Amino acid sequence: MKKILVLVIVLFSLQSCSKKLDLVNPNAPNPGEFFKTDADARSAVNSVYNSLYYDGQYHRWLILGENFRSDEMYASGPWDQMTTIGSFTQATIWENVGDPYWHAYMGIYRANQVIEGLTDNTEVSESAKDQALGQIYFLRGLYYFNLLKIYRNIPLITAVPKSTAQYTQPLATPEAIWQQIESDWKKAADLLPVNWPSGEAGRATKGAAIAFLGKAYLWEKKYSEAKAQFEQIIDKSPYTYDLMPNYGDNFNETAAANNKESIFEIQWNTKVGGAQPGAQNGDPNAAALLSSEWAMIISPVGFGYGDGKARPWLVDEFLKEKTVTNEEDPRLNLTLLYKRPGEKVYGLDWATGITTADQNSVYIKKYTLWRTKSGYNAALDAKNAMPYYVMRFADVLLMYAETLNELGETTAAYAPINRVRGRAHLADLTTGLTQKAMREQIAHERVTEFCGEGVRFDDLRRWGWLGDPIKLAQLKQHDPEFKTYLPGREYYPQPQNLLNTAGYPQNTGW
Amino acid sequence: MKHYFKNQFFSRHRNKDHFKRRTFIIFFLLLGNALFAQTDIRGKVTSATTGLEGVTVRVKGEKTATQTDIDGNYLIRALGDGTLIFSYVGSVTQEIPIYNRSNIDVELQLVNQQLNDIVVVGYGTQRKKDLTGSIAVIDAKSLENRNQPSVGQALQGLAPGVRVSGPNMPGQNPRIEIRGVGTINNNSPLFVVDGMYVDDITNITPDDVETMQVLKDASASAIYGSRAANGVIVITTKKGRANNKLNINFDGFQGVSNIHQRLDVMDREQYQALMRAAAINDGKPIDAANDPNSSDFVSDIDTHWQDEAWQPGPFSKYSIALSGGSAVSKFRISGDYNHRKSTFTGQGPDFQRYHFTINTDQSYKKLKFSQTLLFSKTDGFPLTSTHAYSAVINVLKSLPTLGIYDPNSPGGYAGTESKHGVIDLNMIGWNNLIKRENKSTYVLGGFNASYEINKYLSLRGTTSYNYTAQNNRIFTPVYRIGYFFTNTEAKLDEFRNEFSQFTANGVLNFKRDFGKHNIDAIVGAEYYKEDFDFLYAGARGYSQPYAMVLDAGPSGKANAGSKQAMAYMSEFARVNYNYADRYLLTASLRRDANSRFAKQNRVGYFPSVAAAWNVNNESFIKLPEVISALKIRSSYGELGNSSMGNYLYQPVLNVQGGYVFGGNYQQGATVTRLVNQDVIWESTKSFNIGMDLSMLNNTVILTGEYYRNTTNNILFAVDIPLSNGAVGAPTVNSAGMRNSGIEIGLTYQKPRTDKLNFSFSGNISTVTNVVTQLGNNVPIILNSNITEVGHPIAQIYGWQVDRLFQSADDVSKSAYQPYAQAGDIKFKDLNNDNIIDDKDKVVLGNSIPKFTYGFGLNMDYMNFDLYAQFYGVYGNSIFNVERQILERSGRERENQLTSQGNFWTPTNTNTDVPRASIADLNQNSRASDRYVEKGSYLRMTDLQLGYRFKQIKKLSNLRLYGAIQNVFTLTKYKGMDPEISAIPRTIDGVSTGNIFERGVDNGSFPSPRTFMVGLQLSF
């Protein structure tokens, strides 16, 4: 009997070493030991920028949505996830609907972690905290701004969920989101420095926060507040923003990055990062290629995917005016690619480079490497380090002009417009435009200045053109994709995930 | 008085008692020998050439009796003019006069040996008649007859309550479900091979299997506690026999597999005509390839992709086994080679396996040892696909206007160009160009020792170690399969996984009879640990001729790696109590602690209790003559499940997401995943009531049971709102499910005769599945499925077709469908709100069959033998994605079924095929009842005919056989194959093929029809 007892004891003594079950994840550091140093705060902030690289953000879907839905571009590839964006017929389950939402909130989740990690934190220095929080507020405001203009009905989340019960939050009113955006960008403007050392170029600056706050006010039709913001950074010390002497300098891979015209831009780079295509859908991965897919998407078949083309009316828009030396608007050749004498496509003659079916197609040149790369598949390898502008100074000038015009100060609006025109060697505008005519003029100026930069659809929404039957008819003429536009569809549908998990009502029009 | 004495002091007085009895026997024997000239009689009792253990051998009219040993040998003393009586439950008792012989071999005619079979239960064995739980036994013969490379596929249709559905691709494990869908998580049962946990049963060859038991209810499986909620399949491998001779068995077959299924898709002209009509309808230019006025018009190509893609796949197997042994040492060594060549043009699916096992047993006094070594090496080329669809669908929808080869294109394969207007994957090119090689080496080593402490107590310890090393390589050459599928830089990606499982357990067994009371109890403990190591390395920039190793890649060197570990510790106990073979009682308890849970939630207790009543042994009940045995049994218990990822309760910092500033990358750090520390064990409450009825002298055995399994706290990463911005979703205990059903099994075995022998076995099972809880109870709606509380999982879901719109006026008078035109489908406005939207979607069918059934026939006549096996399912619906792609009037410009040529036009209105359209703005091809079909089928899975030659010299067995698999299928299903399996795929960026998308045929790999001939030899 004793023997048996001993055996039983031996058997069960195995169990005493229950530490064998305390297996710690060996694959990543423990966040409990984080936010202890200034370097920690800095890494945490970098991760909030990182979400900008995601597929639903500036890697692909956000840019695609901004460009394809306008009358500037249309989806020419066969993939329905792309074709349905421009025709306002997306399905709620698709990643083109879900990813821009998810990846913007990914940035917000990360931003909220930083805010909570630095609150009541005595280990990180005050200056590091200010720098960190300034950038966090700027980015959070940007993520919310993108969400609001794409989806309109979204929840307001400013804290990290502490329990499963907090995973689902109610929808906030668009007004509440606007308030948050204003508040975040105001805080950012207070905390951020005017400049960063060159090694830190690309981080959000005080000027950027002010410019974006101005843009928010413009959207909200708070024109005098908008005016006040823009005036702070136009030709006022310590800000040194100015137009680049040559328009093309902004879209030149070697010269473009962080120039004096840049307010805020996405920093792409092909020399760092990994080799995998950048379309991330999960945890960030160091092997990801830090480059946008945009150039591949818009380059003609044979050079890229040819998934997005430009509408021909744009060419006419550029040809409406000649420069002071009676030449073609220099921006045309830097923006559009189409059949005309001497046109080359990645170094090849148009006639041979472009398939027969596409001979009459118009393409966007901007953001592609048409000047430096040549031959077939030139864009396909996805390596393009050209920055993508979220805002550049020309936009500040034209938004300022728009603000002035809306405030009835139409005469004051000429100067900033002429400054943009002047860079394109166009003559100053003839004076005497009515406020209404000035609106049309600004619309023209914005198309020729920003064509292919994803601002047009924002403009159409801001100006309410989609609700104006005459303007809508014009849009349909420019871009037949508008024929399937239905009221309400200037916003995306709620992604299926939100319908399922949060029970949100579907957006109107869908 | 004596009993009382024994019970109270059994341990102390055991030896004395033993001594007394032995002395008495010896005295009696000596006396007998002196007076009546008794002699030793030896012999062997066999049944169908194998030795029979536990046969009672008595001398007629005497009290002398013995039992045969494990190999059927016996030794008894009797008078030369006496008679021996051989009796064995399930056989006809035989009386054989001795006639002064000293060696008497007997072959017993077993009518049905099932009842007395020794059944392997968790950490022990039991006689089948002593069972209280629900256990289905599958013998070696049934498995061997299937001629499958691994035991998974071979199980189909053989046992009630066990559903096997395949990917039908060699080398891949089929989906095995016991008693329905018990959980949202992994539904695979636990496999225990000779007491060792084995995760991947592709490495277990049917030739090595002696018996296989499926433990279905809590009574049977609760001893495995936390791992048993999906049922347990216990496999016992063949061992050597103590027959002092060397047995050699050889089995080899060769055959050929054919994917014979074809769908009637359009040829070039039909396709081009449809595309032209679609383009004109949409007001779009006709794609050049389809436009006779274009210089790019395709007129000289008309590819029949199905005929080009499918090819006969030869296969072969050779296995050899050597076995033998003596009283102290036994061995069995076996090896086999399997090769299944691709049935698809190109590399995959190709499967090759080398397999080798050694089983040895030794005994030394009270000690017994056994060792197992299993080595298995597989080389395979999988068939993979890309571009959202399975290989099958990619083949079906490929354009007839696209050629297969293009010598001018890098890689040599043609692909779609802009003239085709569509991106279509040339599957043949893909399957040839991308060199995927999956290699795997598997080693299982086990050691088992048992020590008989005394007559009642024994101790057994088992340790085992499984090790799997996988090396998967993907070499992507420079290629251009059309403008979309291009690769300009050759690259190699190499993935290595190491997976090991260590188990150690000790079990103390107590077994004793107290008169009519029998007790068989165990108590034990177990430690288990698994480790997983992942390594990736890649390189690019290879130039031709390719040297497909990492060193040869000049650039893009990349690597990654990670580690995982999981451990648990358990204690368990079980008591079986048997009163006079009438009343049986089993109770068990297991305590499991698992590293996957946070410390405070780590431990789970899993009890079970069961009772059975052998009615036929009851003296006060007189059963009718026809009934030979009747048992009624019932059980209740709780089982657990911890199937979720490791470390999930631990938040981690991701340090890979950085950003570029000033041209330099700066590291980022953030938490990307939400964690939930409150996760506890998923648990299943399992109730079972059953009956085993043997009739007509045990020739007919009928088993019937009812079960109800209720699973709560299912570990489920419930989708959380994207607004959390998290990657993935934390696992929470947030779902519940109930499965109930009836299982009936029937076997009939005609008493053996010399000429004609015959046996039949059939089974039928029902499953009723209800989801009782689901996250926050918001239904999970996928492309064509809905899972909601109160209903079965993954019901087919979508719109209902009313008819086609016949005119613009018709459209305007109907419920609002934004883009509808004449010729589009009018969907039913089921909620009468005058708009067709998501609210009009309804349940269109159940993905779970009402019942599944299988039956088989074994017959031999003279030297011929015949085997036939059938399997069927009834009452389920399938959402046929194959037809959704192939019947959509030209949407996306893919090839279509010929029936789509009859599309609606203003002049062709008497049709149900919508108008041709590439854009399909009305979404005529949305998930609707158009594509929902009955999934019932009955398949003759196996037909085998054998001929056994008369004994030729030393050959004890020579048999030739031929077999056909998948002989025929009776079904109304219009897709390739109604036996669908969940192939994960991505539709438009949403991954599918998960548990909530059951019943969807995403282009499952169809079951091939195979023909084979084989040879079996034994020495």
Chai-1 contact restraints between the chains, C-beta under 6 A:
chainA,res_idxA,chainB,res_idxB,connection_type,confidence,min_distance_angstrom,max_distance_angstrom,comment,restraint_id
A,M1,B,S11,contact,1.0,0.0,6.0,A-B,restraint_1
A,L11,B,G506,contact,1.0,0.0,6.0,A-B,restraint_2
A,L11,B,A525,contact,1.0,0.0,6.0,A-B,restraint_3
A,F12,B,A525,contact,1.0,0.0,6.0,A-B,restraint_4
A,L14,B,A525,contact,1.0,0.0,6.0,A-B,restraint_5
A,L14,B,Y527,contact,1.0,0.0,6.0,A-B,restraint_6
A,Q15,B,M569,contact,1.0,0.0,6.0,A-B,restraint_7
A,K20,B,A567,contact,1.0,0.0,6.0,A-B,restraint_8
A,L21,B,A567,contact,1.0,0.0,6.0,A-B,restraint_9
A,L21,B,A593,contact,1.0,0.0,6.0,A-B,restraint_10
A,L21,B,S595,contact,1.0,0.0,6.0,A-B,restraint_11
A,L23,B,A565,contact,1.0,0.0,6.0,A-B,restraint_12
A,L23,B,S595,contact,1.0,0.0,6.0,A-B,restraint_13
A,N25,B,Y647,contact,1.0,0.0,6.0,A-B,restraint_14
A,N25,B,Q650,contact,1.0,0.0,6.0,A-B,restraint_15
A,N25,B,V652,contact,1.0,0.0,6.0,A-B,restraint_16
A,P26,B,K563,contact,1.0,0.0,6.0,A-B,restraint_17
A,N27,B,S562,contact,1.0,0.0,6.0,A-B,restraint_18
A,A28,B,V652,contact,1.0,0.0,6.0,A-B,restraint_19
A,A28,B,L653,contact,1.0,0.0,6.0,A-B,restraint_20
A,P29,B,L653,contact,1.0,0.0,6.0,A-B,restraint_21
A,P31,B,P651,contact,1.0,0.0,6.0,A-B,restraint_22
A,P31,B,L653,contact,1.0,0.0,6.0,A-B,restraint_23
A,P31,B,V671,contact,1.0,0.0,6.0,A-B,restraint_24
A,F34,B,L653,contact,1.0,0.0,6.0,A-B,restraint_25
A,S43,B,Q667,contact,1.0,0.0,6.0,A-B,restraint_26
A,S43,B,G668,contact,1.0,0.0,6.0,A-B,restraint_27
A,S43,B,A669,contact,1.0,0.0,6.0,A-B,restraint_28
A,A44,B,A669,contact,1.0,0.0,6.0,A-B,restraint_29
A,N46,B,G658,contact,1.0,0.0,6.0,A-B,restraint_30
A,N46,B,Y659,contact,1.0,0.0,6.0,A-B,restraint_31
A,N46,B,Q666,contact,1.0,0.0,6.0,A-B,restraint_32
A,N46,B,G668,contact,1.0,0.0,6.0,A-B,restraint_33
A,S47,B,G657,contact,1.0,0.0,6.0,A-B,restraint_34
A,S47,B,G668,contact,1.0,0.0,6.0,A-B,restraint_35
A,S47,B,A669,contact,1.0,0.0,6.0,A-B,restraint_36
A,S47,B,T670,contact,1.0,0.0,6.0,A-B,restraint_37
A,Y49,B,Y659,contact,1.0,0.0,6.0,A-B,restraint_38
A,N50,B,G657,contact,1.0,0.0,6.0,A-B,restraint_39
A,N50,B,Y659,contact,1.0,0.0,6.0,A-B,restraint_40
A,N50,B,G668,contact,1.0,0.0,6.0,A-B,restraint_41
A,P78,B,V422,contact,1.0,0.0,6.0,A-B,restraint_42
A,P78,B,I423,contact,1.0,0.0,6.0,A-B,restraint_43
A,Q81,B,D988,contact,1.0,0.0,6.0,A-B,restraint_44
A,I93,B,V990,contact,1.0,0.0,6.0,A-B,restraint_45
A,W94,B,D988,contact,1.0,0.0,6.0,A-B,restraint_46
A,W94,B,G989,contact,1.0,0.0,6.0,A-B,restraint_47
A,E95,B,G989,contact,1.0,0.0,6.0,A-B,restraint_48
A,Y101,B,L722,contact,1.0,0.0,6.0,A-B,restraint_49
A,W102,B,L722,contact,1.0,0.0,6.0,A-B,restraint_50
A,Y105,B,S723,contact,1.0,0.0,6.0,A-B,restraint_51
A,Y105,B,G725,contact,1.0,0.0,6.0,A-B,restraint_52
A,M106,B,G725,contact,1.0,0.0,6.0,A-B,restraint_53
A,I108,B,G725,contact,1.0,0.0,6.0,A-B,restraint_54
A,Y109,B,G725,contact,1.0,0.0,6.0,A-B,restraint_55
A,R110,B,T670,contact,1.0,0.0,6.0,A-B,restraint_56
A,P155,B,S723,contact,1.0,0.0,6.0,A-B,restraint_57
A,I157,B,S723,contact,1.0,0.0,6.0,A-B,restraint_58
A,T164,B,V732,contact,1.0,0.0,6.0,A-B,restraint_59
A,Y167,B,I720,contact,1.0,0.0,6.0,A-B,restraint_60
A,Y167,B,N724,contact,1.0,0.0,6.0,A-B,restraint_61
A,T168,B,P721,contact,1.0,0.0,6.0,A-B,restraint_62
A,S198,B,G662,contact,1.0,0.0,6.0,A-B,restraint_63
A,G199,B,G662,contact,1.0,0.0,6.0,A-B,restraint_64
A,E200,B,F661,contact,1.0,0.0,6.0,A-B,restraint_65
A,E200,B,G662,contact,1.0,0.0,6.0,A-B,restraint_66
A,A201,B,G662,contact,1.0,0.0,6.0,A-B,restraint_67
A,G202,B,F661,contact,1.0,0.0,6.0,A-B,restraint_68
A,Q267,B,V660,contact,1.0,0.0,6.0,A-B,restraint_69
A,N269,B,V660,contact,1.0,0.0,6.0,A-B,restraint_70
A,V272,B,Y665,contact,1.0,0.0,6.0,A-B,restraint_71
A,A275,B,G556,contact,1.0,0.0,6.0,A-B,restraint_72
A,G282,B,V727,contact,1.0,0.0,6.0,A-B,restraint_73
A,D283,B,N654,contact,1.0,0.0,6.0,A-B,restraint_74
A,D283,B,T672,contact,1.0,0.0,6.0,A-B,restraint_75
A,D283,B,V727,contact,1.0,0.0,6.0,A-B,restraint_76
A,P284,B,N654,contact,1.0,0.0,6.0,A-B,restraint_77
A,P284,B,Q656,contact,1.0,0.0,6.0,A-B,restraint_78
A,P284,B,G657,contact,1.0,0.0,6.0,A-B,restraint_79
A,N285,B,Q656,contact,1.0,0.0,6.0,A-B,restraint_80
A,A286,B,Q656,contact,1.0,0.0,6.0,A-B,restraint_81
A,A287,B,A558,contact,1.0,0.0,6.0,A-B,restraint_82
A,L290,B,V660,contact,1.0,0.0,6.0,A-B,restraint_83
A,V301,B,S418,contact,1.0,0.0,6.0,A-B,restraint_84
A,V301,B,Y483,contact,1.0,0.0,6.0,A-B,restraint_85
A,T355,B,S418,contact,1.0,0.0,6.0,A-B,restraint_86
A,A357,B,A288,contact,1.0,0.0,6.0,A-B,restraint_87
A,A357,B,S418,contact,1.0,0.0,6.0,A-B,restraint_88
A,N377,B,T488,contact,1.0,0.0,6.0,A-B,restraint_89
A,N497,B,L722,contact,1.0,0.0,6.0,A-B,restraint_90
A,L498,B,P721,contact,1.0,0.0,6.0,A-B,restraint_91
A,N500,B,V778,contact,1.0,0.0,6.0,A-B,restraint_92
A,T501,B,D719,contact,1.0,0.0,6.0,A-B,restraint_93
A,T501,B,I720,contact,1.0,0.0,6.0,A-B,restraint_94
A,T501,B,P721,contact,1.0,0.0,6.0,A-B,restraint_95
A,A502,B,P721,contact,1.0,0.0,6.0,A-B,restraint_96
